[in-house]
Amino acid sequence: MPSPRPLLIAGSIATDHLMTFQGKFEDSLVVEQLHKLSVSFLVDDLEIRRGGVAPNMCFGLGRLGLRPVLVGAAGEDFGDYRSWLERHGVDCSHVRISESKHTARFVCTTDATMAQFASFYPGAMAEARLIELQPIVAAVGEPEYVLIGADDPEGMLRHTEECRQRGYAFIADPSQQLAFGEGELIRQLVDGAALLFSNEYESHLIEQKTGWSAEEVLSRVGTQVTTLGAEGVRVRRAGEPDIVLPAAKDVTAVEPTGVGDAFRAGFLGALAWDVGLERAAQVGCVLAAYVVETVGTQEYTFTSEQFLGRLEHSYGAEAAADIRPHLV
């Protein structure tokens, strides 16, 4: 069986620092003195989690036996994270390492009422706009797809334009940047994509900000994949019946962070295996189930037989039989 062409996954690379305060923030705040706010909280625990949309997707692809190429910018503090990803099948040799900035970081403290104080430091992420795709392609080969996920907006735009100019099939996945991007930016990121990923809320946001109807959005992309949370997924192509599938069965939800990234990884992995859109959506849903049942975006494990068993349980023996030759 021939090896699939490489998948280039471009997007944010980040770490999350999550702390828990057992009290209530409000007990330490004096409303009349908020303009002079200066408080500190003694936290009970600290969790450092690997994150960023691109590494999350790459990790999932690696778990399926593929070797995705991570495209993004990080700081010199990326060393341990790089080792982790490489151990799990990710090609990190083309990550840009900033000489002056740390890897992007999300720092959040949550109190007993679920109130939060949080900060996001973009850091090296801003240097994604300096990355050119062509030298990467020269090293790894013509890509099956270039996925362009949430990242530095100028970097996302540069990657999209380069894909158009060089004829690389690209996947639009603007996700978190939709809330901040203006209509013109979003139109440029979406128009001409081989595939558009979003959740249901984001799909409406795309329509609202671009001024395009749902049908016009569909006419501008090859395939539109919309995740529906616990309801599953909808896959649309112009002139063809929609594919609507339920989520994987018997999922025990624990923590939702990274679920969408895992679905995308499963979907792309199955596309690389050339098993069709329905199977791609099914593989995506099963991989997403592992993440929602785990705390952390890259902490799940499974054997090939466990994955195939869950795929068969949710979508039938024929689905598992079609995927078995590819899952090693």
C-alpha positions as CSV (number, residue, x, y, z in Angstrom):
1,M,0.0,0.0,0.0
2,P,1.6,3.3,-1.1
3,S,2.4,5.8,1.6
4,P,0.1,8.8,1.7
5,R,1.5,12.2,0.7
6,P,2.5,14.5,3.6
7,L,0.0,16.5,5.6
8,L,1.2,20.0,6.6
9,I,-0.5,21.2,9.7
10,A,-0.1,25.0,10.3
11,G,-1.4,26.7,13.4
12,S,-0.7,27.9,16.9
13,I,1.8,26.1,19.2
14,A,1.1,26.9,22.9
15,T,1.3,25.6,26.5
16,D,-1.5,26.1,29.0
17,H,-0.7,26.8,32.7
18,L,-3.8,26.1,34.7
19,M,-4.1,26.8,38.4
20,T,-6.9,26.3,40.9
21,F,-7.7,28.6,43.8
22,Q,-10.0,27.0,46.4
23,G,-11.5,30.3,47.6
24,K,-13.5,33.0,45.8
25,F,-11.9,35.9,44.0
26,E,-14.8,38.1,45.0
27,D,-13.8,37.8,48.7
28,S,-10.6,39.6,47.9
29,L,-12.0,42.4,45.7
30,V,-13.1,45.8,47.0
31,V,-15.4,47.3,44.4
32,E,-14.5,50.9,45.4
33,Q,-10.7,50.1,44.9
34,L,-10.8,48.2,41.6
35,H,-8.9,51.0,39.9
36,K,-6.0,50.2,42.3
37,L,-6.3,46.4,42.0
38,S,-3.3,44.5,43.3
39,V,-4.1,41.1,44.7
40,S,-2.4,37.6,44.7
41,F,-3.9,34.2,45.4
42,L,-2.3,31.1,46.9
43,V,-3.2,28.3,44.5
44,D,-3.4,24.6,45.3
45,D,-2.2,23.1,42.1
46,L,-0.6,23.8,38.8
47,E,-1.2,21.8,35.6
48,I,1.0,22.5,32.6
49,R,-0.7,21.1,29.5
50,R,0.6,20.9,25.9
51,G,-1.7,22.8,23.6
52,G,-2.1,24.8,20.4
53,V,-4.4,23.6,17.6
54,A,-1.6,22.4,15.3
55,P,0.2,20.2,17.8
56,N,-3.1,18.8,19.0
57,M,-4.0,17.7,15.4
58,C,-0.5,16.4,14.8
59,F,-0.6,14.3,17.9
60,G,-3.9,12.7,16.8
61,L,-2.5,12.0,13.3
62,G,0.6,10.5,14.9
63,R,-1.6,8.2,17.0
64,L,-3.2,6.9,13.8
65,G,0.2,6.0,12.4
66,L,0.8,9.0,10.1
67,R,3.7,11.4,10.3
68,P,2.3,14.9,10.0
69,V,4.5,18.0,9.5
70,L,4.1,20.7,12.1
71,V,4.2,24.2,10.8
72,G,4.3,27.0,13.3
73,A,6.5,29.2,15.5
74,A,7.7,28.5,19.0
75,G,10.3,29.8,21.4
76,E,13.6,28.2,22.6
77,D,11.5,26.7,25.4
78,F,10.0,24.3,22.9
79,G,12.5,21.6,23.5
80,D,10.6,19.3,25.8
81,Y,7.4,19.8,23.8
82,R,9.3,19.0,20.6
83,S,10.6,15.7,22.1
84,W,7.1,14.7,23.2
85,L,5.7,15.3,19.7
86,E,8.5,13.6,17.9
87,R,8.1,10.5,20.2
88,H,4.5,10.4,19.0
89,G,5.2,10.5,15.2
90,V,5.2,14.3,14.5
91,D,7.8,15.9,12.2
92,C,8.9,19.0,14.1
93,S,11.9,19.8,11.9
94,H,10.3,22.8,10.2
95,V,9.0,24.6,13.3
96,R,10.4,28.2,13.4
97,I,12.2,28.9,16.7
98,S,12.2,32.5,17.8
99,E,15.4,34.0,19.0
100,S,13.6,36.5,21.3
101,K,10.2,35.2,22.3
102,H,8.8,32.4,24.3
103,T,6.3,29.9,23.0
104,A,2.7,31.2,23.2
105,R,1.2,30.6,26.7
106,F,-2.2,30.6,28.3
107,V,-2.1,31.3,32.0
108,C,-5.4,30.8,33.9
109,T,-6.5,30.7,37.6
110,T,-10.0,29.3,38.4
111,D,-11.7,29.8,41.7
112,A,-14.2,27.6,43.5
113,T,-17.1,29.3,41.7
114,M,-15.5,28.7,38.2
115,A,-14.6,32.5,37.9
116,Q,-11.3,32.9,36.1
117,F,-8.4,35.3,35.8
118,A,-6.6,34.5,32.5
119,S,-4.0,35.9,30.2
120,F,-2.8,34.9,26.8
121,Y,0.8,35.6,25.6
122,P,1.1,35.2,21.9
123,G,4.9,35.4,22.0
124,A,6.6,33.5,19.2
125,M,3.2,32.8,17.5
126,A,3.5,36.3,15.8
127,E,6.5,35.0,13.8
128,A,4.3,32.5,12.0
129,R,4.0,35.2,9.3
130,L,7.7,34.7,8.5
131,I,7.3,31.1,7.5
132,E,7.3,30.2,3.9
133,L,5.8,26.8,2.9
134,Q,7.8,26.2,-0.3
135,P,11.1,25.2,1.5
136,I,9.1,22.8,3.7
137,V,7.5,21.2,0.6
138,A,10.9,20.9,-1.1
139,A,12.1,18.9,1.9
140,V,9.0,16.7,2.6
141,G,7.3,16.4,-0.8
142,E,4.1,17.7,-2.4
143,P,1.5,17.8,0.3
144,E,-1.9,16.1,0.2
145,Y,-3.2,19.1,2.1
146,V,-2.0,22.1,4.0
147,L,-4.3,22.7,6.9
148,I,-4.3,26.4,8.0
149,G,-5.6,26.6,11.6
150,A,-5.9,29.4,14.1
151,D,-2.7,31.2,14.4
152,D,-1.2,34.7,13.8
153,P,-3.7,36.2,11.4
154,E,-1.0,37.5,9.1
155,G,0.6,34.1,9.1
156,M,-2.7,32.4,8.2
157,L,-3.2,34.8,5.3
158,R,0.3,34.3,4.0
159,H,0.0,30.5,4.1
160,T,-3.4,30.7,2.3
161,E,-2.1,33.0,-0.4
162,E,1.0,30.8,-1.0
163,C,-1.2,27.7,-1.3
164,R,-3.2,29.5,-4.0
165,Q,-0.2,30.7,-5.8
166,R,1.7,27.3,-5.7
167,G,-1.3,25.1,-6.2
168,Y,-1.2,23.4,-2.8
169,A,-4.7,22.0,-1.8
170,F,-5.5,23.9,1.5
171,I,-7.9,23.4,4.3
172,A,-9.5,26.4,6.0
173,D,-9.9,26.0,9.8
174,P,-10.0,29.6,11.2
175,S,-11.9,28.6,14.4
176,Q,-10.9,30.9,17.3
177,Q,-9.8,33.7,14.9
178,L,-13.3,34.0,13.6
179,A,-14.3,36.1,16.6
180,F,-11.6,38.6,16.0
181,G,-11.2,38.6,12.2
182,E,-13.1,41.0,9.9
183,G,-15.1,39.9,7.0
184,E,-12.4,40.6,4.4
185,L,-9.9,38.5,6.2
186,I,-12.3,35.6,6.7
187,R,-13.3,35.7,3.0
188,Q,-9.7,35.4,2.0
189,L,-9.0,32.5,4.4
190,V,-12.0,30.5,3.2
191,D,-12.4,31.2,-0.5
192,G,-11.0,28.3,-2.6
193,A,-10.4,25.9,0.2
194,A,-10.6,22.2,-0.6
195,L,-12.2,21.8,2.7
196,L,-13.7,24.1,5.4
197,F,-13.8,23.0,9.0
198,S,-16.0,24.7,11.7
199,N,-18.4,23.9,14.4
200,E,-22.1,24.9,14.0
201,Y,-21.7,28.3,15.8
202,E,-18.7,29.1,13.7
203,S,-20.4,28.3,10.5
204,H,-23.1,30.9,11.2
205,L,-20.3,33.4,12.2
206,I,-18.6,32.8,8.8
207,E,-21.9,33.6,7.0
208,Q,-22.5,36.7,9.2
209,K,-19.0,38.2,8.8
210,T,-18.5,37.3,5.1
211,G,-22.0,38.3,4.0
212,W,-22.2,35.0,2.2
213,S,-25.3,32.7,2.4
214,A,-24.8,29.1,3.5
215,E,-25.1,28.0,-0.1
216,E,-22.6,30.7,-1.2
217,V,-20.1,29.5,1.4
218,L,-20.5,26.0,0.1
219,S,-20.0,27.1,-3.5
220,R,-16.6,28.5,-2.6
221,V,-15.1,25.4,-1.0
222,G,-14.9,21.8,-2.1
223,T,-16.3,20.3,1.1
224,Q,-17.8,21.8,4.3
225,V,-17.4,19.8,7.5
226,T,-19.4,21.1,10.4
227,T,-19.1,19.5,13.9
228,L,-22.4,19.4,15.9
229,G,-21.0,18.6,19.4
230,A,-22.8,15.6,20.9
231,E,-25.1,15.4,17.9
232,G,-22.2,14.3,15.6
233,V,-21.1,15.9,12.3
234,R,-22.5,17.1,8.9
235,V,-20.5,16.9,5.7
236,R,-21.8,18.9,2.7
237,R,-20.7,19.1,-1.0
238,A,-22.5,21.2,-3.6
239,G,-24.9,19.1,-5.7
240,E,-24.6,16.0,-3.4
241,P,-26.7,14.7,-0.5
242,D,-25.4,15.8,2.9
243,I,-23.7,13.1,5.1
244,V,-25.0,13.4,8.6
245,L,-23.5,11.1,11.2
246,P,-24.1,10.7,15.0
247,A,-21.3,11.0,17.4
248,A,-19.5,7.9,18.6
249,K,-21.5,5.7,21.0
250,D,-21.2,5.4,24.8
251,V,-18.9,8.5,25.3
252,T,-18.3,9.5,29.0
253,A,-17.5,13.2,28.7
254,V,-14.9,14.5,31.1
255,E,-13.3,17.6,29.5
256,P,-14.0,19.0,26.0
257,T,-10.8,21.0,25.3
258,G,-9.2,19.7,22.1
259,V,-12.1,17.6,20.9
260,G,-12.5,19.5,17.7
261,D,-8.7,19.2,17.0
262,A,-8.9,15.4,17.5
263,F,-11.9,15.2,15.1
264,R,-10.0,17.0,12.5
265,A,-7.0,14.7,12.9
266,G,-9.1,11.6,12.5
267,F,-10.9,13.1,9.5
268,L,-7.6,14.1,7.8
269,G,-6.0,10.8,8.6
270,A,-8.8,8.9,6.9
271,L,-8.8,11.3,3.9
272,A,-5.1,10.5,3.5
273,W,-6.0,6.8,3.5
274,D,-8.5,7.6,0.7
275,V,-11.5,5.8,2.4
276,G,-14.1,8.4,1.6
277,L,-15.9,11.2,3.5
278,E,-18.2,9.0,5.5
279,R,-15.4,6.9,6.9
280,A,-13.4,10.1,7.5
281,A,-16.2,11.5,9.6
282,Q,-16.5,8.2,11.5
283,V,-12.8,8.0,12.3
284,G,-12.9,11.7,13.4
285,C,-15.8,11.1,15.8
286,V,-14.1,8.0,17.4
287,L,-10.8,9.9,17.9
288,A,-12.7,12.8,19.3
289,A,-14.3,10.5,21.8
290,Y,-10.9,9.6,23.3
291,V,-10.1,13.2,23.9
292,V,-13.4,14.2,25.5
293,E,-13.0,11.3,27.9
294,T,-9.5,12.5,29.0
295,V,-8.2,15.6,30.8
296,G,-5.7,17.2,28.5
297,T,-5.6,17.4,24.7
298,Q,-2.7,14.9,24.1
299,E,-3.0,12.4,27.0
300,Y,-5.2,9.7,25.4
301,T,-3.9,6.3,24.3
302,F,-5.4,3.3,22.5
303,T,-4.3,0.2,20.6
304,S,-5.3,-0.4,17.0
305,E,-7.7,-3.1,18.2
306,Q,-9.3,-0.9,20.8
307,F,-9.8,1.8,18.2
308,L,-11.3,-0.6,15.6
309,G,-13.5,-2.1,18.3
310,R,-14.9,1.3,19.2
311,L,-15.3,2.1,15.5
312,E,-17.3,-1.1,14.9
313,H,-19.4,-0.5,18.0
314,S,-20.4,2.9,16.8
315,Y,-20.6,2.5,13.0
316,G,-20.6,-1.2,12.2
317,A,-18.3,-4.0,11.1
318,E,-18.0,-2.7,7.5
319,A,-16.5,0.6,8.8
320,A,-14.0,-1.2,10.9
321,A,-13.0,-3.5,8.1
322,D,-12.4,-0.6,5.8
323,I,-10.1,1.1,8.3
324,R,-8.3,-2.0,9.6
325,P,-5.7,-2.1,6.7
326,H,-4.6,1.4,7.4
327,L,-4.4,1.4,11.2
328,V,-1.1,-0.1,12.2
